[in-house]
């Protein structure tokens, strides 16, 4: 059985605030690291202007994960190159 991991990633202040408020409940990241559902993502606020961490962080459990490479199986590569892909966060309608 795989041990759950904690993965630290930078996040810019405007996105940090959106995650903190609950409005942003997804991340789009280059898939250059190992992460699985159930792992803990530690988002560390980083100011790109000062090139400094602010000291604030948020921990989130990864509840859903998909690599966009699978999208190339569903759509033509030229269509993906032309239009790009959306990553959508969703919530229930009340």
Phi, psi and omega in degrees: 000133182284134177283136178295145183245159168250127182241126180262134178220147175289150172215134181288152186308316182296326178282325176303313181297322179293321177293314181302320181285345182092356180289325180255114182238036178208164174224146172244119185224147171299132185276056182255021178213161182271125178210144181227161174301138182098337177294163179255124177261120178257109180267115183258119182297130184226128179267112183290339179287316181268349184057041182228146169283145181273343183098350178268146175210161178228135176257132178226139175277135178282112183257342181210135183214129174220137175271132184289353176301331179297334180296332179293341176279337183264336185227156177292139180304320181295328176290320177296317178298322182285314188256339186078187180233147172263142166250117187249132169264143183229156175218161181290148173273130183266000000 
